[in-house]
Amino acid sequence: MNRPVVMVTGASRGIGAATARWLGRAGATVVVVARTEPALRRTAEEVERLGGRALALAGDVSDAEFCHRVVDQAVTTFGHLDALVNNAAVLEPIARVAEADVVAWRYAVEVNLVAPFFLTREALPALRAARGRLINISSGAAHHPIAAWSAYCATKAGLHLFTQVVALEEPQVIAISVHPGVVDTEMQALIRRRGEGHMFPEQVARFRQLKERGELVSPELSGRSIAWLALHAPSTMSGRFVAFDDADVLGPAKRAFGEPVA
């Protein structure tokens, strides 16, 4: 019961899975949430192999009832909730506004922005009681527009403002937006596959060059910083937009967790 309890969405792969693994190494209880159950189960198994405890809850965070159930189950099972990491996100539709699919655009809003609202609202009583942390995974796209990413840019900008509002309204909760870096995930692979003909050519070229040059951030490096923030971020960071490699995040994360292991 003394283990910190952290919920991580989008935990079946990429940044979310890496964050969950670091939390497992730290001995935390990790409630992992994602749509894809087999991959989610693998993440839960890795958390437990590394020394943590895990509860896997599969479903779609765009469903308000599902969000209510997962928070309720986490608190009922473990008695408390110390942090919520809203990481689940979708990039599509990759399309100019004039051609964007309406259904896909709406779904991006539901996953990237409405779901964090649902989960935060449900989790706030437990987070207040724990004097816990809300970690919302944002993006450089929250501040820098990219052609054909209208839904993603708009929702990530909205998520940061939402984080700031929570920081103002909830003094007992530390609410932080995180720029995880340009991370080597399936989302980057999607950009390289689907960006041409929709994004500006120089933007597609930049993302392809980052991959070719080995300059994408590994999920493990980004996840280490996010895990540290979920467990240790000080109240002075509340309301801030911080990058995974900011000196006041990266240094303490390295000292707390060490270097990634294969």
LUMLUMKE-930650 format. One record per residue (C-alpha): residue number from 1; chain; z, x, y. Coordinates in nm, 2 decimals. Layout:
<sites>
{num->NUM cadena->A pz->Z px->X py->Y}
...
</sites>
This chain:
<sites>
{num->1 cadena->A pz->0.00 px->0.00 py->0.00}
{num->2 cadena->A pz->0.03 px->0.30 py->0.23}
{num->3 cadena->A pz->-0.34 px->0.39 py->0.21}
{num->4 cadena->A pz->-0.54 px->0.30 py->0.52}
{num->5 cadena->A pz->-0.78 px->0.02 py->0.45}
{num->6 cadena->A pz->-1.12 px->0.05 py->0.61}
{num->7 cadena->A pz->-1.42 px->-0.20 py->0.57}
{num->8 cadena->A pz->-1.77 px->-0.05 py->0.59}
{num->9 cadena->A pz->-2.08 px->-0.26 py->0.61}
{num->10 cadena->A pz->-2.42 px->-0.14 py->0.50}
{num->11 cadena->A pz->-2.24 px->0.08 py->0.25}
{num->12 cadena->A pz->-2.49 px->0.08 py->-0.03}
{num->13 cadena->A pz->-2.68 px->0.38 py->0.11}
{num->14 cadena->A pz->-2.74 px->0.61 py->0.40}
{num->15 cadena->A pz->-2.47 px->0.64 py->0.67}
{num->16 cadena->A pz->-2.26 px->0.36 py->0.53}
{num->17 cadena->A pz->-2.24 px->0.51 py->0.18}
{num->18 cadena->A pz->-2.17 px->0.86 py->0.33}
{num->19 cadena->A pz->-1.89 px->0.72 py->0.55}
{num->20 cadena->A pz->-1.73 px->0.55 py->0.25}
{num->21 cadena->A pz->-1.74 px->0.87 py->0.05}
{num->22 cadena->A pz->-1.56 px->1.07 py->0.32}
{num->23 cadena->A pz->-1.30 px->0.79 py->0.35}
{num->24 cadena->A pz->-1.26 px->0.82 py->-0.03}
{num->25 cadena->A pz->-1.20 px->1.19 py->0.00}
{num->26 cadena->A pz->-0.93 px->1.12 py->0.25}
{num->27 cadena->A pz->-0.76 px->0.89 py->0.00}
{num->28 cadena->A pz->-0.83 px->0.56 py->0.19}
{num->29 cadena->A pz->-0.90 px->0.22 py->0.05}
{num->30 cadena->A pz->-1.25 px->0.13 py->0.13}
{num->31 cadena->A pz->-1.39 px->-0.22 py->0.13}
{num->32 cadena->A pz->-1.77 px->-0.16 py->0.09}
{num->33 cadena->A pz->-2.00 px->-0.44 py->0.19}
{num->34 cadena->A pz->-2.38 px->-0.47 py->0.15}
{num->35 cadena->A pz->-2.65 px->-0.69 py->0.01}
{num->36 cadena->A pz->-2.76 px->-0.48 py->-0.28}
{num->37 cadena->A pz->-2.49 px->-0.51 py->-0.55}
{num->38 cadena->A pz->-2.59 px->-0.23 py->-0.80}
{num->39 cadena->A pz->-2.61 px->0.03 py->-0.52}
{num->40 cadena->A pz->-2.29 px->-0.10 py->-0.37}
{num->41 cadena->A pz->-2.11 px->-0.06 py->-0.70}
{num->42 cadena->A pz->-2.23 px->0.30 py->-0.72}
{num->43 cadena->A pz->-2.08 px->0.36 py->-0.38}
{num->44 cadena->A pz->-1.75 px->0.21 py->-0.49}
{num->45 cadena->A pz->-1.75 px->0.43 py->-0.80}
{num->46 cadena->A pz->-1.80 px->0.74 py->-0.59}
{num->47 cadena->A pz->-1.52 px->0.64 py->-0.35}
{num->48 cadena->A pz->-1.28 px->0.62 py->-0.65}
{num->49 cadena->A pz->-1.41 px->0.94 py->-0.81}
{num->50 cadena->A pz->-1.33 px->1.12 py->-0.49}
{num->51 cadena->A pz->-0.97 px->0.99 py->-0.47}
{num->52 cadena->A pz->-0.99 px->0.67 py->-0.28}
{num->53 cadena->A pz->-0.97 px->0.31 py->-0.38}
{num->54 cadena->A pz->-1.26 px->0.07 py->-0.35}
{num->55 cadena->A pz->-1.34 px->-0.30 py->-0.34}
{num->56 cadena->A pz->-1.71 px->-0.39 py->-0.34}
{num->57 cadena->A pz->-1.82 px->-0.72 py->-0.19}
{num->58 cadena->A pz->-2.19 px->-0.80 py->-0.20}
{num->59 cadena->A pz->-2.36 px->-1.04 py->0.03}
{num->60 cadena->A pz->-2.54 px->-1.09 py->0.36}
{num->61 cadena->A pz->-2.34 px->-1.02 py->0.68}
{num->62 cadena->A pz->-2.57 px->-1.25 py->0.87}
{num->63 cadena->A pz->-2.39 px->-1.54 py->0.69}
{num->64 cadena->A pz->-2.07 px->-1.64 py->0.89}
{num->65 cadena->A pz->-1.90 px->-1.78 py->0.58}
{num->66 cadena->A pz->-1.96 px->-1.45 py->0.39}
{num->67 cadena->A pz->-1.80 px->-1.26 py->0.68}
{num->68 cadena->A pz->-1.50 px->-1.49 py->0.67}
{num->69 cadena->A pz->-1.46 px->-1.44 py->0.30}
{num->70 cadena->A pz->-1.49 px->-1.06 py->0.29}
{num->71 cadena->A pz->-1.23 px->-1.01 py->0.57}
{num->72 cadena->A pz->-1.00 px->-1.27 py->0.41}
{num->73 cadena->A pz->-1.03 px->-1.11 py->0.07}
{num->74 cadena->A pz->-0.97 px->-0.76 py->0.20}
{num->75 cadena->A pz->-0.65 px->-0.86 py->0.39}
{num->76 cadena->A pz->-0.53 px->-1.08 py->0.10}
{num->77 cadena->A pz->-0.59 px->-0.80 py->-0.16}
{num->78 cadena->A pz->-0.44 px->-0.51 py->0.03}
{num->79 cadena->A pz->-0.21 px->-0.67 py->0.29}
{num->80 cadena->A pz->-0.37 px->-0.51 py->0.59}
{num->81 cadena->A pz->-0.69 px->-0.39 py->0.75}
{num->82 cadena->A pz->-0.68 px->-0.07 py->0.96}
{num->83 cadena->A pz->-1.05 px->-0.03 py->1.06}
{num->84 cadena->A pz->-1.38 px->-0.21 py->1.06}
{num->85 cadena->A pz->-1.70 px->-0.01 py->1.06}
{num->86 cadena->A pz->-2.00 px->-0.23 py->1.16}
{num->87 cadena->A pz->-2.28 px->-0.02 py->1.02}
{num->88 cadena->A pz->-2.52 px->-0.27 py->0.86}
{num->89 cadena->A pz->-2.85 px->-0.29 py->1.06}
{num->90 cadena->A pz->-3.22 px->-0.35 py->1.02}
{num->91 cadena->A pz->-3.50 px->-0.20 py->1.23}
{num->92 cadena->A pz->-3.78 px->-0.45 py->1.16}
{num->93 cadena->A pz->-3.99 px->-0.60 py->1.30}
{num->94 cadena->A pz->-4.17 px->-0.28 py->1.41}
{num->95 cadena->A pz->-4.42 px->-0.46 py->1.63}
{num->96 cadena->A pz->-4.50 px->-0.51 py->2.00}
{num->97 cadena->A pz->-4.33 px->-0.82 py->2.16}
{num->98 cadena->A pz->-4.66 px->-1.01 py->2.17}
{num->99 cadena->A pz->-4.71 px->-0.97 py->1.79}
{num->100 cadena->A pz->-4.35 px->-0.96 py->1.66}
{num->101 cadena->A pz->-4.26 px->-1.20 py->1.38}
{num->102 cadena->A pz->-4.02 px->-1.46 py->1.52}
{num->103 cadena->A pz->-3.82 px->-1.49 py->1.19}
{num->104 cadena->A pz->-3.78 px->-1.12 py->1.15}
{num->105 cadena->A pz->-3.68 px->-1.08 py->1.52}
{num->106 cadena->A pz->-3.42 px->-1.34 py->1.48}
{num->107 cadena->A pz->-3.29 px->-1.19 py->1.16}
{num->108 cadena->A pz->-3.25 px->-0.85 py->1.33}
{num->109 cadena->A pz->-3.04 px->-1.02 py->1.60}
{num->110 cadena->A pz->-2.82 px->-1.18 py->1.33}
{num->111 cadena->A pz->-2.76 px->-0.86 py->1.13}
{num->112 cadena->A pz->-2.74 px->-0.61 py->1.41}
{num->113 cadena->A pz->-2.54 px->-0.81 py->1.67}
{num->114 cadena->A pz->-2.42 px->-1.15 py->1.55}
{num->115 cadena->A pz->-2.27 px->-1.02 py->1.22}
{num->116 cadena->A pz->-2.06 px->-0.76 py->1.41}
{num->117 cadena->A pz->-1.93 px->-1.05 py->1.62}
{num->118 cadena->A pz->-1.85 px->-1.26 py->1.31}
{num->119 cadena->A pz->-1.67 px->-0.97 py->1.14}
{num->120 cadena->A pz->-1.49 px->-0.85 py->1.44}
{num->121 cadena->A pz->-1.36 px->-1.20 py->1.52}
{num->122 cadena->A pz->-1.24 px->-1.25 py->1.17}
{num->123 cadena->A pz->-1.08 px->-0.90 py->1.16}
{num->124 cadena->A pz->-0.91 px->-0.90 py->1.50}
{num->125 cadena->A pz->-0.57 px->-1.05 py->1.38}
{num->126 cadena->A pz->-0.54 px->-0.78 py->1.12}
{num->127 cadena->A pz->-0.66 px->-0.50 py->1.35}
{num->128 cadena->A pz->-0.42 px->-0.60 py->1.62}
{num->129 cadena->A pz->-0.13 px->-0.60 py->1.37}
{num->130 cadena->A pz->-0.24 px->-0.25 py->1.25}
{num->131 cadena->A pz->-0.32 px->-0.12 py->1.60}
{num->132 cadena->A pz->-0.65 px->-0.04 py->1.43}
{num->133 cadena->A pz->-1.00 px->0.06 py->1.51}
{num->134 cadena->A pz->-1.33 px->-0.11 py->1.55}
{num->135 cadena->A pz->-1.62 px->0.13 py->1.50}
{num->136 cadena->A pz->-1.97 px->-0.01 py->1.59}
{num->137 cadena->A pz->-2.26 px->0.20 py->1.49}
{num->138 cadena->A pz->-2.50 px->0.20 py->1.78}
{num->139 cadena->A pz->-2.81 px->0.42 py->1.85}
{num->140 cadena->A pz->-2.99 px->0.62 py->2.11}
{num->141 cadena->A pz->-3.22 px->0.32 py->2.12}
{num->142 cadena->A pz->-2.94 px->0.13 py->2.30}
{num->143 cadena->A pz->-3.02 px->0.34 py->2.61}
{num->144 cadena->A pz->-3.38 px->0.46 py->2.56}
{num->145 cadena->A pz->-3.65 px->0.20 py->2.49}
{num->146 cadena->A pz->-3.90 px->0.26 py->2.21}
{num->147 cadena->A pz->-4.22 px->0.06 py->2.19}
{num->148 cadena->A pz->-4.23 px->-0.18 py->1.90}
{num->149 cadena->A pz->-3.85 px->-0.17 py->1.86}
{num->150 cadena->A pz->-3.76 px->-0.46 py->2.09}
{num->151 cadena->A pz->-3.52 px->-0.63 py->1.85}
{num->152 cadena->A pz->-3.35 px->-0.31 py->1.75}
{num->153 cadena->A pz->-3.32 px->-0.17 py->2.11}
{num->154 cadena->A pz->-3.19 px->-0.51 py->2.24}
{num->155 cadena->A pz->-2.94 px->-0.55 py->1.97}
{num->156 cadena->A pz->-2.80 px->-0.20 py->1.98}
{num->157 cadena->A pz->-2.76 px->-0.22 py->2.36}
{num->158 cadena->A pz->-2.59 px->-0.56 py->2.31}
{num->159 cadena->A pz->-2.36 px->-0.41 py->2.05}
{num->160 cadena->A pz->-2.24 px->-0.14 py->2.29}
{num->161 cadena->A pz->-2.16 px->-0.39 py->2.56}
{num->162 cadena->A pz->-1.99 px->-0.61 py->2.30}
{num->163 cadena->A pz->-1.78 px->-0.30 py->2.20}
{num->164 cadena->A pz->-1.68 px->-0.25 py->2.57}
{num->165 cadena->A pz->-1.58 px->-0.62 py->2.60}
{num->166 cadena->A pz->-1.36 px->-0.59 py->2.29}
{num->167 cadena->A pz->-1.20 px->-0.28 py->2.44}
{num->168 cadena->A pz->-1.12 px->-0.47 py->2.76}
{num->169 cadena->A pz->-0.99 px->-0.78 py->2.58}
{num->170 cadena->A pz->-0.79 px->-0.62 py->2.30}
{num->171 cadena->A pz->-0.56 px->-0.34 py->2.42}
{num->172 cadena->A pz->-0.41 px->-0.31 py->2.07}
{num->173 cadena->A pz->-0.75 px->-0.23 py->1.91}
{num->174 cadena->A pz->-0.94 px->0.09 py->1.97}
{num->175 cadena->A pz->-1.31 px->-0.01 py->2.00}
{num->176 cadena->A pz->-1.58 px->0.25 py->2.00}
{num->177 cadena->A pz->-1.96 px->0.27 py->1.99}
{num->178 cadena->A pz->-2.11 px->0.56 py->1.79}
{num->179 cadena->A pz->-2.44 px->0.73 py->1.82}
{num->180 cadena->A pz->-2.49 px->0.86 py->1.47}
{num->181 cadena->A pz->-2.78 px->1.09 py->1.55}
{num->182 cadena->A pz->-3.13 px->1.07 py->1.42}
{num->183 cadena->A pz->-3.03 px->1.04 py->1.05}
{num->184 cadena->A pz->-3.24 px->1.11 py->0.74}
{num->185 cadena->A pz->-3.22 px->0.76 py->0.60}
{num->186 cadena->A pz->-3.46 px->0.49 py->0.47}
{num->187 cadena->A pz->-3.49 px->0.37 py->0.82}
{num->188 cadena->A pz->-3.65 px->0.69 py->0.92}
{num->189 cadena->A pz->-3.89 px->0.67 py->0.62}
{num->190 cadena->A pz->-3.98 px->0.32 py->0.74}
{num->191 cadena->A pz->-4.06 px->0.45 py->1.09}
{num->192 cadena->A pz->-4.30 px->0.72 py->0.94}
{num->193 cadena->A pz->-4.47 px->0.46 py->0.72}
{num->194 cadena->A pz->-4.50 px->0.17 py->0.96}
{num->195 cadena->A pz->-4.48 px->0.31 py->1.31}
{num->196 cadena->A pz->-4.85 px->0.40 py->1.35}
{num->197 cadena->A pz->-5.05 px->0.14 py->1.53}
{num->198 cadena->A pz->-4.74 px->-0.02 py->1.68}
{num->199 cadena->A pz->-4.53 px->0.26 py->1.84}
{num->200 cadena->A pz->-4.67 px->0.50 py->2.09}
{num->201 cadena->A pz->-4.85 px->0.79 py->1.90}
{num->202 cadena->A pz->-4.62 px->1.05 py->2.05}
{num->203 cadena->A pz->-4.32 px->0.87 py->1.94}
{num->204 cadena->A pz->-4.44 px->0.85 py->1.58}
{num->205 cadena->A pz->-4.53 px->1.21 py->1.59}
{num->206 cadena->A pz->-4.19 px->1.31 py->1.71}
{num->207 cadena->A pz->-4.02 px->1.13 py->1.42}
{num->208 cadena->A pz->-4.25 px->1.29 py->1.17}
{num->209 cadena->A pz->-4.20 px->1.63 py->1.32}
{num->210 cadena->A pz->-3.82 px->1.59 py->1.29}
{num->211 cadena->A pz->-3.86 px->1.53 py->0.92}
{num->212 cadena->A pz->-4.11 px->1.81 py->0.86}
{num->213 cadena->A pz->-3.90 px->2.06 py->1.05}
{num->214 cadena->A pz->-3.58 px->1.96 py->0.87}
{num->215 cadena->A pz->-3.42 px->1.85 py->1.20}
{num->216 cadena->A pz->-3.30 px->1.51 py->1.09}
{num->217 cadena->A pz->-2.92 px->1.47 py->1.06}
{num->218 cadena->A pz->-2.79 px->1.43 py->0.71}
{num->219 cadena->A pz->-2.59 px->1.11 py->0.64}
{num->220 cadena->A pz->-2.30 px->1.32 py->0.53}
{num->221 cadena->A pz->-2.27 px->1.49 py->0.87}
{num->222 cadena->A pz->-2.29 px->1.16 py->1.06}
{num->223 cadena->A pz->-2.06 px->0.98 py->0.81}
{num->224 cadena->A pz->-1.79 px->1.25 py->0.84}
{num->225 cadena->A pz->-1.76 px->1.18 py->1.21}
{num->226 cadena->A pz->-1.76 px->0.81 py->1.16}
{num->227 cadena->A pz->-1.49 px->0.83 py->0.89}
{num->228 cadena->A pz->-1.27 px->1.05 py->1.12}
{num->229 cadena->A pz->-1.31 px->0.80 py->1.40}
{num->230 cadena->A pz->-1.22 px->0.51 py->1.17}
{num->231 cadena->A pz->-0.90 px->0.69 py->1.07}
{num->232 cadena->A pz->-0.80 px->0.89 py->1.37}
{num->233 cadena->A pz->-0.98 px->0.80 py->1.70}
{num->234 cadena->A pz->-0.73 px->0.81 py->1.98}
{num->235 cadena->A pz->-0.68 px->0.52 py->2.22}
{num->236 cadena->A pz->-0.84 px->0.72 py->2.50}
{num->237 cadena->A pz->-1.18 px->0.67 py->2.33}
{num->238 cadena->A pz->-1.16 px->0.30 py->2.34}
{num->239 cadena->A pz->-1.47 px->0.15 py->2.51}
{num->240 cadena->A pz->-1.67 px->0.47 py->2.49}
{num->241 cadena->A pz->-2.01 px->0.55 py->2.36}
{num->242 cadena->A pz->-1.96 px->0.87 py->2.16}
{num->243 cadena->A pz->-2.21 px->1.08 py->1.96}
{num->244 cadena->A pz->-2.13 px->1.20 py->1.61}
{num->245 cadena->A pz->-2.15 px->1.56 py->1.74}
{num->246 cadena->A pz->-1.95 px->1.53 py->2.06}
{num->247 cadena->A pz->-1.70 px->1.82 py->2.07}
{num->248 cadena->A pz->-1.40 px->1.59 py->2.07}
{num->249 cadena->A pz->-1.53 px->1.42 py->1.75}
{num->250 cadena->A pz->-1.71 px->1.69 py->1.55}
{num->251 cadena->A pz->-1.44 px->1.95 py->1.58}
{num->252 cadena->A pz->-1.15 px->1.73 py->1.47}
{num->253 cadena->A pz->-1.37 px->1.58 py->1.19}
{num->254 cadena->A pz->-1.44 px->1.93 py->1.05}
{num->255 cadena->A pz->-1.08 px->2.02 py->1.06}
{num->256 cadena->A pz->-0.97 px->1.70 py->0.89}
{num->257 cadena->A pz->-1.23 px->1.68 py->0.62}
{num->258 cadena->A pz->-1.40 px->2.02 py->0.59}
{num->259 cadena->A pz->-1.76 px->2.08 py->0.52}
{num->260 cadena->A pz->-1.99 px->1.85 py->0.32}
{num->261 cadena->A pz->-2.02 px->1.93 py->-0.05}
{num->262 cadena->A pz->-2.32 px->1.87 py->-0.27}
</sites>
